Amino acid sequence: MAYENIEQLPEDVKSKLPRGAQQIFLAAFNSAASDGLSEGNASQLAWNYVKTQYKQGSEGHWETIPEGGAGRTTTGTMPAS
């Protein structure tokens, strides 16, 4: 069930995502699969992880999200004292 390289990824992943995003998908999928997730769930998790690093542009091309530009942060909103 695990993919050994990018060339083994499903065609929809290879045709839609740039090489860097494909590498992220591969690593996330294989990690999820090794944790016992089904192929469908591992694929969904991998897509979700790709979406934390990449966004689909207006022309349909996937682009990296600039650091700090996605509005996702692990820091709190505590006001400065």
GROMACS elastic network, one bead per residue, 0.5 to 0.9 nm:
[ bonds ]
;  ai    aj funct       b0    kb
    1    30     6  0.81963   500
    1    33     6  0.72161   500
    1    39     6  0.70853   500
    2    26     6  0.84679   500
    2    29     6  0.73925   500
    2    30     6  0.52012   500
    2    31     6  0.86061   500
    2    33     6  0.65785   500
    2    34     6  0.77421   500
    2    39     6  0.88625   500
    3     6     6  0.73635   500
    3     7     6  0.86244   500
    3     8     6  0.59161   500
    3     9     6  0.65903   500
    3    26     6  0.67184   500
    3    27     6  0.88062   500
    3    29     6  0.80824   500
    3    30     6  0.66401   500
    4     7     6  0.83845   500
    4     8     6  0.69035   500
    4     9     6  0.88198   500
    4    26     6  0.83362   500
    4    30     6  0.87313   500
    5     8     6  0.57168   500
    5     9     6  0.73440   500
    5    23     6  0.85434   500
    5    26     6  0.74537   500
    6     9     6  0.54094   500
    6    10     6  0.89789   500
    6    14     6  0.77706   500
    6    19     6  0.83581   500
    6    22     6  0.66170   500
    6    23     6  0.67728   500
    6    26     6  0.67598   500
    7    10     6  0.83853   500
    7    11     6  0.89180   500
    7    14     6  0.78194   500
    8    11     6  0.84806   500
    8    14     6  0.89905   500
    9    12     6  0.82958   500
    9    13     6  0.64581   500
    9    14     6  0.64620   500
    9    22     6  0.80716   500
    9    25     6  0.87471   500
    9    26     6  0.73570   500
   10    13     6  0.54561   500
   10    14     6  0.64804   500
   10    15     6  0.87459   500
   11    14     6  0.50566   500
   11    15     6  0.59078   500
   11    16     6  0.84064   500
   12    15     6  0.52050   500
   12    16     6  0.59838   500
   12    17     6  0.83348   500
   13    16     6  0.53884   500
   13    17     6  0.58178   500
   13    18     6  0.89708   500
   13    21     6  0.89972   500
   13    22     6  0.69077   500
   13    25     6  0.82143   500
   14    17     6  0.57748   500
   14    18     6  0.75939   500
   14    19     6  0.80257   500
   14    22     6  0.67505   500
   15    18     6  0.81565   500
   16    60     6  0.84286   500
   16    61     6  0.73172   500
   16    62     6  0.73349   500
   17    20     6  0.79400   500
   17    21     6  0.57241   500
   17    22     6  0.59269   500
   17    61     6  0.77004   500
   17    62     6  0.60692   500
   17    63     6  0.87208   500
   18    21     6  0.54449   500
   18    22     6  0.62365   500
   18    23     6  0.88771   500
   18    61     6  0.84240   500
   18    62     6  0.67964   500
   18    63     6  0.79372   500
   19    23     6  0.63392   500
   19    24     6  0.88005   500
   20    23     6  0.51609   500
   20    24     6  0.64519   500
   20    25     6  0.87314   500
   20    64     6  0.89758   500
   21    25     6  0.61152   500
   21    26     6  0.85531   500
   21    50     6  0.61428   500
   21    51     6  0.89964   500
   21    53     6  0.78979   500
   21    54     6  0.71825   500
   21    62     6  0.83650   500
   21    63     6  0.88527   500
   21    64     6  0.84139   500
   22    26     6  0.60906   500
   22    27     6  0.86557   500
   22    50     6  0.83004   500
   23    26     6  0.50590   500
   23    27     6  0.62418   500
   23    28     6  0.85715   500
   24    27     6  0.52598   500
   24    28     6  0.60544   500
   24    29     6  0.83934   500
   24    46     6  0.76076   500
   24    49     6  0.76280   500
   24    50     6  0.62698   500
   24    53     6  0.87694   500
   25    28     6  0.52075   500
   25    29     6  0.58568   500
   25    30     6  0.84010   500
   25    43     6  0.81114   500
   25    45     6  0.87967   500
   25    46     6  0.50014   500
   25    47     6  0.65415   500
   25    49     6  0.73526   500
   25    50     6  0.61324   500
   26    29     6  0.52547   500
   26    30     6  0.60672   500
   26    31     6  0.85012   500
   26    46     6  0.75106   500
   27    30     6  0.52939   500
   27    31     6  0.60834   500
   27    32     6  0.86065   500
   27    46     6  0.79857   500
   28    31     6  0.51705   500
   28    32     6  0.61469   500
   28    33     6  0.85323   500
   28    42     6  0.76942   500
   28    43     6  0.83935   500
   28    45     6  0.71506   500
   28    47     6  0.84575   500
   28    49     6  0.70395   500
   28    50     6  0.84289   500
   29    32     6  0.52040   500
   29    33     6  0.60276   500
   29    34     6  0.85226   500
   29    39     6  0.82976   500
   29    41     6  0.88826   500
   29    42     6  0.51277   500
   29    43     6  0.58280   500
   29    44     6  0.84442   500
   29    45     6  0.70079   500
   29    46     6  0.50326   500
   29    47     6  0.85340   500
   30    33     6  0.50297   500
   30    34     6  0.60174   500
   30    35     6  0.85488   500
   30    42     6  0.76433   500
   30    46     6  0.86861   500
   31    34     6  0.51932   500
   31    35     6  0.63473   500
   31    36     6  0.89841   500
   31    42     6  0.81904   500
   32    35     6  0.50599   500
   32    36     6  0.66763   500
   32    37     6  0.56984   500
   32    38     6  0.83740   500
   32    39     6  0.87686   500
   32    41     6  0.80595   500
   32    42     6  0.51355   500
   32    43     6  0.83912   500
   32    45     6  0.73419   500
   32    46     6  0.79016   500
   33    36     6  0.51714   500
   33    38     6  0.65920   500
   33    39     6  0.67802   500
   33    41     6  0.84813   500
   33    42     6  0.57072   500
   33    43     6  0.87978   500
   34    37     6  0.73336   500
   36    42     6  0.87115   500
   37    40     6  0.79570   500
   37    41     6  0.58600   500
   37    42     6  0.56031   500
   38    41     6  0.52174   500
   38    42     6  0.59470   500
   38    43     6  0.84181   500
   39    42     6  0.51028   500
   39    43     6  0.60376   500
   39    44     6  0.86189   500
   40    43     6  0.51192   500
   40    44     6  0.62335   500
   40    45     6  0.86508   500
   41    44     6  0.50244   500
   41    45     6  0.61029   500
   41    46     6  0.84899   500
   42    45     6  0.51131   500
   42    46     6  0.60898   500
   42    47     6  0.86626   500
   43    46     6  0.50285   500
   43    47     6  0.62117   500
   43    48     6  0.85926   500
   44    47     6  0.51561   500
   44    48     6  0.61617   500
   44    49     6  0.86392   500
   45    48     6  0.50408   500
   45    49     6  0.61955   500
   45    50     6  0.86616   500
   46    49     6  0.51199   500
   46    50     6  0.62217   500
   46    51     6  0.86734   500
   47    50     6  0.50618   500
   47    51     6  0.62576   500
   47    52     6  0.89248   500
   48    51     6  0.51016   500
   48    52     6  0.67038   500
   49    52     6  0.52257   500
   49    53     6  0.70404   500
   49    54     6  0.88184   500
   50    53     6  0.53981   500
   50    54     6  0.58585   500
   50    55     6  0.82947   500
   51    55     6  0.59032   500
   51    56     6  0.84254   500
   51    65     6  0.88717   500
   52    55     6  0.77825   500
   52    65     6  0.78861   500
   52    70     6  0.82930   500
   52    72     6  0.84317   500
   53    63     6  0.85285   500
   53    64     6  0.59108   500
   53    65     6  0.56150   500
   53    66     6  0.84672   500
   53    67     6  0.88616   500
   53    70     6  0.88690   500
   54    62     6  0.61655   500
   54    63     6  0.52995   500
   54    65     6  0.50902   500
   54    66     6  0.87662   500
   55    61     6  0.82931   500
   55    62     6  0.54356   500
   55    63     6  0.54893   500
   55    64     6  0.63442   500
   55    65     6  0.61794   500
   56    59     6  0.78965   500
   56    60     6  0.55813   500
   56    61     6  0.55437   500
   56    63     6  0.62782   500
   56    64     6  0.88217   500
   57    60     6  0.51924   500
   57    61     6  0.52875   500
   57    62     6  0.58462   500
   57    63     6  0.66049   500
   58    61     6  0.73544   500
   59    62     6  0.87990   500
   64    67     6  0.88191   500
   65    68     6  0.81507   500
   65    69     6  0.64282   500
   65    70     6  0.64086   500
   66    69     6  0.50507   500
   66    70     6  0.71522   500
   67    70     6  0.73971   500
   68    71     6  0.63452   500
   68    72     6  0.70071   500
   68    73     6  0.72697   500
   69    72     6  0.77580   500
   70    73     6  0.83591   500
   73    76     6  0.78751   500
   75    78     6  0.88057   500
   76    79     6  0.89781   500
   78    81     6  0.88835   500
